[in-house]
């Protein structure tokens, strides 16, 4: 297990255990924090954890709804069809 995987697992568990965020929000915060770590290689573990907490606290977007039907390929209207 790499350091990033271990850190992601620990941050996710910490955020979910706090009870303030659900699994989806924790995953989004972990992704944001690891992206911060990739762009700032000198960032400490504490800074990465604080970024994850910051994002989890301020991320107010609802989770993406589950799809109930397959995605359909978009078609142009009949009058815009080539030929």
C-alpha positions as CSV (number, residue, x, y, z in Angstrom):
1,X,0.0,0.0,0.0
2,X,1.5,3.3,-1.0
3,X,1.6,6.4,1.2
4,X,-1.2,8.1,-0.8
5,X,-3.5,5.1,-0.5
6,X,-2.8,4.8,3.3
7,X,-3.4,8.5,3.8
8,X,-6.6,8.5,1.7
9,X,-7.9,5.5,3.8
10,X,-7.1,7.2,7.1
11,X,-8.5,10.6,6.1
12,X,-11.7,9.0,4.8
13,X,-12.1,7.0,8.0
14,X,-11.5,10.1,10.1
15,X,-14.0,12.2,8.3
16,X,-16.7,9.6,8.3
17,X,-16.1,8.8,12.0
18,X,-16.7,12.4,12.9
19,X,-20.3,12.0,11.8
20,X,-20.5,15.3,10.0
21,X,-20.0,14.0,6.4
22,X,-21.2,10.9,4.6
23,X,-19.1,8.5,2.5
24,X,-19.6,10.5,-0.7
25,X,-18.5,13.8,0.8
26,X,-15.5,12.2,2.4
27,X,-14.4,10.7,-0.9
28,X,-14.7,14.1,-2.6
29,X,-12.7,15.7,0.3
30,X,-10.0,13.0,0.1
31,X,-9.7,13.5,-3.7
32,X,-9.3,17.2,-3.2
33,X,-6.7,16.8,-0.5
34,X,-4.6,14.3,-2.5
35,X,-4.7,16.6,-5.5
36,X,-3.4,19.4,-3.2
37,X,-0.6,17.0,-2.1
38,X,0.3,16.3,-5.8
39,X,0.5,20.0,-6.7
40,X,2.4,20.9,-3.5
41,X,5.0,18.2,-2.9
42,X,6.3,19.9,0.2
43,X,2.9,19.8,2.0
44,X,3.0,18.1,5.3
45,X,0.5,15.4,6.3
46,X,-1.2,17.8,8.7
47,X,-1.7,20.4,5.9
48,X,-3.3,17.6,3.7
49,X,-5.6,16.6,6.5
50,X,-6.6,20.2,7.2
51,X,-7.4,20.7,3.4
52,X,-9.6,17.6,3.5
53,X,-11.4,18.9,6.6
54,X,-11.8,22.4,5.0
55,X,-13.2,20.9,1.8
56,X,-15.6,18.6,3.7
57,X,-16.9,21.4,5.8
58,X,-17.5,23.8,2.9
59,X,-18.7,21.3,0.2
60,X,-22.4,21.9,0.2
61,X,-23.2,20.3,-3.2
62,X,-25.5,17.3,-3.0
63,X,-24.3,13.9,-4.0
64,X,-24.8,12.9,-7.6
65,X,-28.1,11.0,-8.0
66,X,-27.9,7.4,-9.0
67,X,-28.8,6.7,-12.6
68,X,-31.8,4.5,-13.1
69,X,-31.6,4.1,-16.8
70,X,-28.8,3.9,-19.3
71,X,-27.2,7.0,-20.8
72,X,-28.6,7.6,-24.3
73,X,-26.4,8.9,-27.1
74,X,-27.5,12.4,-28.1
75,X,-28.9,12.9,-31.6
76,X,-29.1,16.0,-33.6
77,X,-32.6,17.2,-34.6
78,X,-33.9,15.9,-37.9
79,X,-33.4,19.2,-39.6
80,X,-29.7,19.3,-38.6
81,X,-28.9,15.8,-39.8
82,X,-26.2,15.8,-42.5
83,X,-27.1,14.7,-46.0
